[in-house]
Amino acid sequence: MADARPLRAPQSEGATGVVVFADGRVVWGQGFGAEGEAVGELCFNTAMTGYQEVMTDPSYAKQVIAFTFPHIGNVGANDEDVEAGEAHALGCLVREVVTEPSNYRANQGFAEWMRKWGRIGIAGVDTRALTRLVRNEGPPNIAVAHRADGQFDLDKLQRMAAEWPGLEGMDLAKEVSRLQVEHWTGGKWAWGQGYELGPEDEGRPHVVAVDYGNKRNIFRLLVEAGARVTVVPAQASFDEIMAHEPDGFFLSNGPGDPAATGGYAVPVIQAMLETKKPLFGICLGHQMLALAVGGKTSKMFQGHRGANHPVKRLADGRVEITSMNHGFAVEREGMPDHVRETHVSLFDGSNCGIELTDRPAFSVQYHPEASPGPQDSFYLFEKFVGAMR
């Protein structure tokens, strides 16, 4: 961002929400959800559906989401369309004022749901302009605030944004990870029935999944693909993981700087690889695998976040439309000889998948479990579970 400059843009009449940038720019709007203030990184998401899934994705910790689709909140909120037990994004910015819900599955309005989880929303914002800003300047640090009386300390909010250190160097996985071991039982969602219970079949291959900030639908699809799943905390040791007698390992998505999380995760993953049991990683888990084999990661200029990202599978040229949410990427330069690139983004050519040639380990940068998003990539779960059989 540019050097700090005086605050401008006088307050709009009746404004109850505000976005203040580290450089002093101000955007006014109508607050909804929880009152208060928060500071983090601004990013944008292009998905047309699934705002509850997006807001509850732990990978959005310390971020405020500008939704490019204008009608956010119109179908309300329910207790099923969530990817974690709480909202993890700090808040959201939307174009249209959130209306009363119009969907038979809703049991509350989106504004009420945001208030319940202590998350700040600001409506009436030009989200297209914010999207262009992020595309041109990279993701800025911002402070967001909502007060019903419209009284804001703009100087304080600017200081909050200017002093926030940013995501580089932050290990957020241990902050959002579960603290206890969980034996996962949830299956896929069925119309009119909700989420099914997975079968109690000890004969299924056993996956031990490391929770760096997982999305629940990953585990549901592992169950659908034929596995049984035990989930362990991000900082679980190799011995603790092996005590569960896994047939394979899964590395989950999660927030923050992968290099920071790698301080404790990489040695554990390297020990996993030595067992030569199948290993599968998604998003942060993809980055963790790359770091474990000697690769590097770096902060992206704007990141990839949405449900319509085309990815090319290099083995056969097939294009998958994928869901993505990441602000760091694996660098292809410097990868060791036993690592093969498998997928690339057709938006910017960045790496989206790797596999090892000397053992059954692979990972992808995108989210094959979607939620929200397309279902082009379920075959990856079948590939992983098949390798364990």
C-alpha positions as CSV (number, residue, x, y, z in Angstrom):
1,M,0.0,0.0,0.0
2,A,1.0,3.6,-0.4
3,D,2.3,5.8,2.4
4,A,-0.3,6.9,4.9
5,R,-2.3,10.0,4.0
6,P,-5.1,12.0,5.7
7,L,-8.4,10.3,6.1
8,R,-11.0,11.3,3.5
9,A,-14.5,10.5,2.3
10,P,-16.9,12.2,4.7
11,Q,-19.3,9.9,6.5
12,S,-22.4,8.9,4.5
13,E,-25.7,9.9,6.0
14,G,-26.9,7.1,8.3
15,A,-23.8,4.9,7.9
16,T,-23.4,2.3,10.6
17,G,-20.4,0.5,9.2
18,V,-17.0,1.5,8.0
19,V,-13.9,0.0,6.4
20,V,-10.6,1.9,7.1
21,F,-7.4,1.0,5.2
22,A,-3.9,1.2,6.6
23,D,-3.2,4.1,4.2
24,G,-6.2,6.1,5.4
25,R,-8.8,5.3,2.7
26,V,-12.3,5.0,4.1
27,V,-15.4,3.1,2.8
28,W,-18.8,3.6,4.5
29,G,-21.8,1.3,4.5
30,Q,-24.6,-0.2,6.6
31,G,-23.4,-2.5,9.4
32,F,-25.1,-5.8,10.1
33,G,-24.3,-8.8,12.3
34,A,-22.3,-8.1,15.4
35,E,-21.3,-4.6,16.6
36,G,-17.6,-4.1,17.2
37,E,-14.4,-3.8,15.3
38,A,-11.8,-6.2,13.8
39,V,-8.6,-6.0,11.9
40,G,-7.2,-8.3,9.2
41,E,-6.5,-8.9,5.5
42,L,-9.1,-8.0,2.8
43,C,-9.7,-10.6,0.2
44,F,-12.5,-11.3,-2.3
45,N,-14.4,-14.4,-3.1
46,T,-16.2,-15.0,-6.5
47,A,-18.6,-17.8,-5.4
48,M,-22.2,-17.2,-6.2
49,T,-23.5,-19.6,-3.5
50,G,-22.3,-21.0,-0.2
51,Y,-21.6,-17.9,1.9
52,Q,-22.1,-19.9,5.1
53,E,-19.5,-22.5,4.0
54,V,-17.1,-19.7,3.1
55,M,-17.6,-17.8,6.4
56,T,-17.0,-21.0,8.4
57,D,-14.0,-22.2,6.4
58,P,-11.0,-22.0,9.0
59,S,-8.7,-21.1,6.1
60,Y,-10.3,-17.6,6.3
61,A,-9.0,-16.9,9.8
62,K,-7.8,-13.2,10.1
63,Q,-9.5,-12.3,6.8
64,V,-12.4,-10.1,5.8
65,I,-14.2,-11.3,2.7
66,A,-15.6,-9.0,0.0
67,F,-18.2,-11.2,-1.9
68,T,-18.3,-10.3,-5.6
69,F,-21.8,-11.8,-6.0
70,P,-24.2,-9.0,-5.0
71,H,-27.0,-11.0,-3.3
72,I,-25.4,-12.4,-0.2
73,G,-27.7,-13.5,2.6
74,N,-30.9,-13.8,0.5
75,V,-31.4,-17.5,1.4
76,G,-30.7,-17.0,5.1
77,A,-28.8,-19.4,7.2
78,N,-29.3,-22.9,8.5
79,D,-27.5,-25.4,10.8
80,E,-26.2,-27.7,8.0
81,D,-24.4,-25.5,5.5
82,V,-21.3,-25.0,7.6
83,E,-17.7,-26.3,7.4
84,A,-16.7,-25.8,11.1
85,G,-18.4,-25.3,14.4
86,E,-18.1,-21.5,14.2
87,A,-17.4,-18.7,11.8
88,H,-13.7,-18.2,11.2
89,A,-13.6,-15.2,8.7
90,L,-13.6,-12.0,10.7
91,G,-16.4,-10.5,8.6
92,C,-17.7,-9.8,5.2
93,L,-18.5,-6.9,2.8
94,V,-21.5,-7.2,0.5
95,R,-23.1,-5.1,-2.2
96,E,-26.8,-5.3,-1.3
97,V,-28.4,-4.9,2.1
98,V,-29.1,-8.3,3.6
99,T,-32.9,-9.0,3.3
100,E,-35.1,-11.5,5.2
101,P,-34.4,-15.0,4.1
102,S,-36.3,-16.7,1.3
103,N,-35.6,-20.4,1.4
104,Y,-37.4,-23.3,3.0
105,R,-34.2,-24.6,4.7
106,A,-33.5,-21.3,6.5
107,N,-34.0,-21.2,10.3
108,Q,-32.6,-17.7,10.7
109,G,-31.5,-14.7,8.8
110,F,-27.9,-14.2,7.7
111,A,-27.5,-11.0,9.8
112,E,-28.8,-12.9,12.8
113,W,-26.3,-15.7,12.1
114,M,-23.4,-13.2,11.8
115,R,-24.5,-11.7,15.1
116,K,-24.6,-15.1,16.8
117,W,-20.9,-15.8,15.9
118,G,-19.7,-12.2,16.6
119,R,-18.9,-11.4,13.0
120,I,-19.1,-8.0,11.4
121,G,-20.9,-7.4,8.1
122,I,-21.0,-4.2,6.1
123,A,-23.5,-3.8,3.2
124,G,-23.9,-1.2,0.5
125,V,-20.2,-1.5,-0.4
126,D,-19.0,-1.3,-4.0
127,T,-17.5,-4.8,-3.9
128,R,-16.4,-4.6,-7.6
129,A,-14.3,-1.6,-6.8
130,L,-12.7,-3.4,-3.8
131,T,-12.1,-6.4,-6.0
132,R,-10.2,-4.2,-8.6
133,L,-8.3,-2.7,-5.7
134,V,-7.1,-6.1,-4.5
135,R,-6.3,-7.2,-8.0
136,N,-4.2,-4.0,-8.6
137,E,-2.6,-3.5,-5.2
138,G,-2.7,-6.9,-3.5
139,P,-4.6,-7.6,-0.4
140,P,-4.5,-4.6,2.0
141,N,-4.7,-4.6,5.8
142,I,-8.0,-3.1,6.9
143,A,-10.1,-2.5,10.0
144,V,-13.8,-3.0,9.9
145,A,-16.3,-1.6,12.5
146,H,-20.0,-1.7,13.0
147,R,-21.8,0.6,15.5
148,A,-25.6,1.2,15.5
149,D,-25.0,4.8,16.6
150,G,-22.6,5.5,13.7
151,Q,-19.9,6.9,16.0
152,F,-16.4,5.8,14.9
153,D,-12.8,6.6,16.0
154,L,-11.3,6.6,12.5
155,D,-7.8,7.5,13.7
156,K,-7.9,4.4,16.0
157,L,-9.1,2.2,13.2
158,Q,-6.4,3.4,10.9
159,R,-3.8,2.7,13.5
160,M,-5.2,-0.8,14.0
161,A,-4.9,-1.5,10.2
162,A,-1.4,0.1,9.9
163,E,0.0,-1.8,12.9
164,W,-1.4,-5.2,12.1
165,P,1.6,-7.3,10.9
166,G,-0.1,-9.2,8.1
167,L,-0.4,-13.0,7.4
168,E,3.2,-13.6,6.4
169,G,5.0,-15.4,9.2
170,M,1.7,-16.2,11.1
171,D,1.1,-19.7,12.2
172,L,-2.7,-19.8,12.4
173,A,-3.2,-23.6,12.1
174,K,-2.6,-24.3,15.8
175,E,-5.2,-21.5,16.6
176,V,-8.0,-23.1,14.6
177,S,-7.2,-26.8,15.0
178,R,-9.2,-29.0,17.3
179,L,-7.5,-29.9,20.5
180,Q,-8.7,-33.5,20.9
181,V,-8.7,-36.6,18.8
182,E,-12.0,-37.3,17.0
183,H,-13.3,-40.4,15.3
184,W,-15.2,-38.9,12.4
185,T,-18.6,-40.4,11.7
186,G,-20.4,-38.0,9.3
187,G,-21.3,-39.0,5.8
188,K,-22.6,-37.1,2.8
189,W,-25.7,-34.9,2.8
190,A,-29.0,-36.3,1.6
191,W,-32.0,-34.3,0.5
192,G,-34.6,-34.0,3.3
193,Q,-32.5,-36.1,5.6
194,G,-29.4,-34.1,6.4
195,Y,-26.0,-35.6,6.9
196,E,-25.8,-39.4,7.0
197,L,-23.8,-41.4,9.5
198,G,-20.9,-43.2,8.0
199,P,-20.9,-47.1,8.3
200,E,-19.2,-48.6,11.4
201,D,-16.9,-50.9,9.3
202,E,-13.6,-51.8,10.8
203,G,-12.6,-53.3,7.5
204,R,-12.4,-49.9,5.8
205,P,-8.9,-48.4,5.3
206,H,-8.1,-46.1,8.2
207,V,-7.1,-42.5,7.5
208,V,-5.5,-40.4,10.2
209,A,-6.2,-36.8,9.2
210,V,-4.1,-33.9,10.6
211,D,-6.4,-30.9,11.3
212,Y,-4.6,-27.7,10.3
213,G,-8.0,-26.0,10.0
214,N,-10.1,-28.6,8.2
215,K,-13.3,-28.3,6.3
216,R,-15.8,-30.9,7.3
217,N,-16.8,-31.9,3.8
218,I,-13.3,-33.3,3.3
219,F,-13.9,-36.0,5.9
220,R,-17.4,-36.6,4.6
221,L,-16.0,-37.4,1.1
222,L,-13.3,-39.6,2.6
223,V,-16.0,-41.6,4.2
224,E,-18.0,-41.6,0.9
225,A,-14.9,-42.9,-0.9
226,G,-14.7,-45.8,1.5
227,A,-12.5,-44.8,4.4
228,R,-12.9,-44.4,8.1
229,V,-11.3,-41.3,9.6
230,T,-9.6,-40.3,12.8
231,V,-8.8,-36.6,13.1
232,V,-5.8,-35.4,15.2
233,P,-4.7,-31.9,16.2
234,A,-2.3,-29.9,14.1
235,Q,0.6,-30.4,16.6
236,A,0.1,-34.1,17.1
237,S,3.5,-35.9,17.1
238,F,4.4,-38.7,14.7
239,D,4.2,-41.3,17.6
240,E,0.7,-40.1,18.5
241,I,-0.4,-40.4,14.9
242,M,1.1,-43.9,14.5
243,A,-0.6,-45.0,17.7
244,H,-3.9,-45.0,15.8
245,E,-2.5,-47.6,13.3
246,P,-3.2,-45.7,10.1
247,D,-3.3,-47.1,6.7
248,G,-2.7,-43.7,5.3
249,F,-2.3,-40.0,6.2
250,F,-4.3,-36.9,5.2
251,L,-3.1,-33.3,5.6
252,S,-5.9,-30.8,5.8
253,N,-6.4,-27.2,4.6
254,G,-5.9,-24.3,7.0
255,P,-5.0,-20.7,7.4
256,G,-1.8,-18.7,7.7
257,D,1.7,-18.9,6.4
258,P,2.7,-22.5,5.5
259,A,6.3,-21.8,6.3
260,A,5.4,-20.9,9.9
261,T,3.2,-24.0,10.3
262,G,6.0,-26.0,8.8
263,G,8.2,-25.5,11.9
264,Y,6.4,-28.3,13.7
265,A,4.5,-30.0,10.8
266,V,7.3,-30.7,8.4
267,P,9.3,-33.1,10.6
268,V,6.1,-35.1,11.3
269,I,5.3,-35.3,7.6
270,Q,8.8,-36.4,6.7
271,A,8.4,-39.2,9.2
272,M,5.1,-40.1,7.6
273,L,6.7,-40.3,4.2
274,E,9.3,-42.7,5.5
275,T,6.6,-45.2,6.2
276,K,5.7,-45.3,2.5
277,K,2.0,-45.4,3.4
278,P,-0.3,-43.3,1.1
279,L,-0.5,-39.6,1.9
280,F,-2.9,-37.0,0.5
281,G,-2.9,-33.2,1.1
282,I,-5.3,-30.4,0.3
283,C,-4.5,-26.7,0.2
284,L,-2.3,-26.0,3.2
285,G,-1.7,-29.7,3.3
286,H,-0.4,-29.5,-0.3
287,Q,2.0,-26.7,0.8
288,M,3.1,-28.8,3.8
289,L,3.9,-31.8,1.6
290,A,5.9,-29.5,-0.7
291,L,7.9,-28.1,2.2
292,A,8.5,-31.6,3.6
293,V,10.2,-32.7,0.4
294,G,12.4,-29.6,0.1
295,G,10.1,-27.2,-1.8
296,K,9.3,-23.6,-1.0
297,T,6.1,-21.5,-0.7
298,S,5.5,-17.8,-1.2
299,K,2.8,-15.2,-0.6
300,M,0.7,-14.6,-3.7
301,F,-0.1,-11.1,-5.0
302,Q,-3.9,-11.5,-4.7
303,G,-4.6,-15.2,-4.0
304,H,-7.2,-17.5,-5.4
305,R,-10.7,-17.6,-3.8
306,G,-13.8,-18.7,-5.5
307,A,-15.8,-21.7,-6.9
308,N,-15.0,-21.4,-10.6
309,H,-11.2,-21.8,-11.0
310,P,-10.1,-23.8,-14.0
311,V,-7.2,-26.2,-13.3
312,K,-5.5,-28.3,-16.0
313,R,-4.6,-32.0,-15.2
314,L,-1.2,-32.5,-16.9
315,A,-1.5,-36.3,-17.2
316,D,-4.3,-36.1,-19.8
317,G,-5.0,-32.4,-20.4
318,R,-8.4,-32.5,-18.8
319,V,-9.7,-29.3,-17.2
320,E,-11.3,-29.4,-13.8
321,I,-13.5,-26.5,-12.5
322,T,-12.5,-26.2,-8.9
323,S,-13.1,-24.4,-5.6
324,M,-10.1,-22.5,-4.2
325,N,-9.1,-20.5,-1.2
326,H,-5.4,-19.8,-0.7
327,G,-3.1,-16.8,-0.5
328,F,0.2,-18.7,-0.6
329,A,1.4,-21.0,-3.3
330,V,4.0,-23.7,-3.9
331,E,7.0,-22.5,-6.0
332,R,7.7,-25.0,-8.8
333,E,11.3,-23.9,-9.1
334,G,13.8,-25.9,-7.0
335,M,11.6,-28.9,-6.5
336,P,13.6,-32.2,-6.2
337,D,13.7,-34.7,-9.0
338,H,11.3,-37.2,-7.3
339,V,8.5,-34.6,-7.3
340,R,6.3,-34.3,-10.4
341,E,3.9,-31.4,-11.0
342,T,0.4,-32.7,-11.7
343,H,-2.0,-29.7,-12.0
344,V,-1.7,-26.0,-12.9
345,S,-4.0,-23.1,-12.7
346,L,-5.3,-21.9,-16.0
347,F,-5.8,-18.4,-14.5
348,D,-2.2,-17.6,-13.8
349,G,-0.2,-20.8,-14.4
350,S,0.6,-21.3,-10.7
351,N,1.2,-24.8,-9.3
352,C,-1.9,-26.7,-8.2
353,G,-0.8,-30.2,-7.6
354,I,2.2,-32.5,-7.0
355,E,3.0,-36.2,-6.6
356,L,6.0,-38.1,-5.5
357,T,7.5,-40.6,-7.9
358,D,9.1,-42.8,-5.3
359,R,6.1,-43.3,-2.9
360,P,2.3,-43.0,-2.9
361,A,2.0,-39.3,-1.8
362,F,0.2,-36.5,-3.7
363,S,-1.6,-33.2,-3.0
364,V,-3.6,-30.5,-4.7
365,Q,-3.8,-26.8,-4.0
366,Y,-7.5,-26.5,-4.8
367,H,-10.5,-28.0,-2.8
368,P,-11.8,-31.2,-4.4
369,E,-14.4,-31.4,-1.6
370,A,-15.9,-28.1,-2.9
371,S,-18.6,-26.9,-0.4
372,P,-19.2,-24.6,-2.1
373,G,-18.2,-25.4,-5.6
374,P,-18.2,-28.0,-8.4
375,Q,-17.7,-31.8,-7.9
376,D,-15.2,-32.4,-10.8
377,S,-12.5,-33.7,-8.5
378,F,-14.0,-36.4,-6.3
379,Y,-11.8,-38.9,-8.1
380,L,-8.9,-37.7,-5.9
381,F,-10.6,-39.2,-2.8
382,E,-11.2,-42.4,-4.6
383,K,-7.5,-42.5,-5.7
384,F,-6.3,-42.0,-2.2
385,V,-8.6,-44.6,-0.6
386,G,-7.9,-47.0,-3.4
387,A,-4.1,-46.7,-2.7
388,M,-4.7,-47.7,0.9
389,R,-6.7,-50.9,0.1
